[in-house]
């Protein structure tokens, strides 16, 4: 599950589609490039770490990268590793706030969440409330204090999101929904089928976090039903 999340984030590029020039060309290139760069970086880190410290010691260490850096570059460098990790974590949190707020903004525009989350403010048209809700959710998750549970729950929801997206893609292809400018997945249906199977395997790895993930899915489903009932009531009133 940790490895699955470590490669995550590439799909979040699509959330910025409305703010990207030529998204049909730019988004697939950005997604594939990010995956390739992360793969190269991780393989390089593994090569350096395993070449410096036996894997048994890395497995037992509380800070394996710091240990590998100390052996590979000297004792002074190991102090910088936690600082770099802190900077990387801050950058990741910033990216998550950016993406989740944009997703809430788009869902509000589609009527899937309260429309107040779609309100923007200032000359830059920033979705302030969507950002605040995203930050509040992250603080709530961080306050749990159980990192293992957070990782499992996040992985469960992340993998579940992929499965739902893939299922929707099959449905859209059958219906012929889309335009000539839409990106087409190559080798259909084998590539999405393989992705669906592999993601399902990852989903089954979630342990206690699955219950937390199911709770959040149920909460989201309840919000969706309430919004649907509200829209239905407004349509009947207008008729």
Secondary structure, DSSP 4 states (H G I P E B T S, - for coil): -HHHHHTTTGGGGGGGGGGSTTHHHHHHHHHHHHHHHHHHHHHHHHHHHHHHS-HHHHHH-SSHHHHHHHHHH-TTHHHHHHHHHHHHHHHHHHHHHHHHHHHHHHHHHTTSS-GGGG--BTTTTB-HHHHHHHHHHHHHHHTT--HHHHHHHHHHHHHHHHHHHHHHHHHHHHHT-S-TTS---TTTTHHHHHHHHHHHHHHTT--THHHHHHHHHHHHHHHHHHHHHHHHHHHHHH-
